[in-house]
Amino acid sequence: MEFVHSPCDRVGVPASSPTPKMTGNFYNQGEVRKKELVQSCAVLGIPSSSVTILDHRDLPDHPKVRWDPELIALLILDYITMHNINLVMTFDKNGVSGHANHAAVYYAVRLPGSCT
């Protein structure tokens, strides 16, 4: 799980606002995905120092593994609280590409008391 500061000032959110971003190590691509994320952020003007990567044993990267929405909600809420975030952008209810763990993030941010 990664958190990255998003350049959302175009929609009224300060550019330094952290935004959750998920990725992982499916097909042993973890290091590649981390590098891609940092490079993508650089293109958007986001320094690597604004990227936080959390490897959690209960959140394996696999398109068919559905993560525990309550655990995700707790992790995201901790980050929201730490950085005083007022906007969370995430996947749609189908996980965009049908990934079960992506869909779990959608449901996690909608749990009562989590990010709402």
C-alpha positions as CSV (number, residue, x, y, z in Angstrom):
1,M,0.0,0.0,0.0
2,E,1.4,3.4,-0.9
3,F,0.4,6.9,0.0
4,V,1.4,9.8,-2.2
5,H,0.9,13.5,-2.1
6,S,-1.4,14.4,-4.9
7,P,-1.3,17.5,-7.2
8,C,-5.0,18.2,-6.8
9,D,-4.8,21.9,-6.4
10,R,-6.7,22.2,-9.7
11,V,-9.8,20.9,-7.9
12,G,-9.4,23.0,-4.8
13,V,-7.2,20.6,-2.8
14,P,-3.7,21.7,-1.8
15,A,-1.0,20.0,-3.9
16,S,0.7,18.6,-0.7
17,S,-2.4,16.6,0.3
18,P,-1.6,12.9,0.6
19,T,-3.7,10.5,-1.4
20,P,-3.8,6.7,-0.9
21,K,-2.4,4.7,-3.7
22,M,-2.3,0.9,-3.7
23,T,0.2,-1.5,-5.4
24,G,2.2,-4.5,-4.4
25,N,4.3,-7.5,-5.4
26,F,2.1,-9.6,-7.6
27,Y,4.3,-11.6,-10.1
28,N,7.3,-10.4,-8.0
29,Q,6.9,-6.9,-9.5
30,G,6.9,-5.0,-6.2
31,E,10.2,-3.2,-6.8
32,V,9.2,-2.4,-10.4
33,R,5.8,-1.0,-9.2
34,K,7.4,1.1,-6.5
35,K,9.9,2.6,-9.0
36,E,7.0,3.2,-11.5
37,L,5.0,5.0,-8.7
38,V,7.9,7.2,-7.8
39,Q,8.6,8.0,-11.4
40,S,4.9,8.8,-12.1
41,C,4.9,11.1,-9.1
42,A,8.0,12.9,-10.3
43,V,6.3,13.5,-13.7
44,L,3.4,15.1,-11.7
45,G,5.9,17.2,-9.7
46,I,5.5,15.1,-6.5
47,P,8.9,14.4,-4.8
48,S,9.7,10.9,-3.7
49,S,9.8,12.2,-0.1
50,S,6.0,12.5,-0.3
51,V,5.5,8.8,-1.2
52,T,4.9,6.4,1.7
53,I,5.0,2.7,1.0
54,L,3.5,0.3,3.5
55,D,4.1,-3.4,3.1
56,H,1.5,-5.2,5.3
57,R,1.4,-9.0,5.7
58,D,-2.4,-9.1,5.7
59,L,-2.7,-7.2,2.4
60,P,-1.1,-9.4,-0.2
61,D,-1.0,-8.1,-3.7
62,H,-3.1,-10.5,-5.7
63,P,-6.1,-9.7,-8.0
64,K,-8.2,-12.4,-6.5
65,V,-7.5,-11.7,-2.8
66,R,-10.0,-9.4,-1.2
67,W,-8.5,-7.4,1.5
68,D,-10.2,-6.8,4.8
69,P,-12.0,-3.5,4.4
70,E,-11.9,-2.8,8.1
71,L,-8.1,-3.1,8.2
72,I,-7.7,-0.9,5.1
73,A,-10.1,1.7,6.7
74,L,-8.0,1.8,9.8
75,L,-4.7,2.2,7.9
76,I,-6.2,4.9,5.7
77,L,-7.8,6.7,8.6
78,D,-4.5,6.8,10.5
79,Y,-2.9,8.4,7.4
80,I,-5.8,10.8,7.0
81,T,-5.5,11.9,10.6
82,M,-1.7,12.2,10.6
83,H,-1.8,14.5,7.5
84,N,-5.1,16.3,8.1
85,I,-6.6,15.0,4.8
86,N,-10.1,16.0,3.6
87,L,-10.3,14.1,0.3
88,V,-9.8,10.5,-0.6
89,M,-9.7,9.3,-4.2
90,T,-9.9,5.5,-4.8
91,F,-11.1,2.8,-7.1
92,D,-14.7,2.3,-8.2
93,K,-16.8,-0.6,-6.6
94,N,-15.5,-3.0,-9.2
95,G,-11.9,-2.2,-8.5
96,V,-11.6,-0.6,-12.0
97,S,-10.0,-3.7,-13.4
98,G,-11.9,-6.3,-11.4
99,H,-9.2,-6.7,-8.8
100,A,-10.7,-7.9,-5.6
101,N,-8.2,-6.0,-3.5
102,H,-8.9,-2.8,-5.4
103,A,-12.7,-3.2,-4.8
104,A,-12.0,-3.7,-1.1
105,V,-10.4,-0.2,-0.9
106,Y,-13.6,1.2,-2.4
107,Y,-15.7,-0.4,0.3
108,A,-13.2,0.4,3.1
109,V,-13.4,4.2,2.6
110,R,-17.2,3.9,2.8
111,L,-17.4,2.1,6.2
112,P,-19.1,4.2,8.9
113,G,-16.5,6.0,10.9
114,S,-13.7,5.4,8.5
115,C,-13.1,8.1,5.9
116,T,-16.7,9.5,5.7
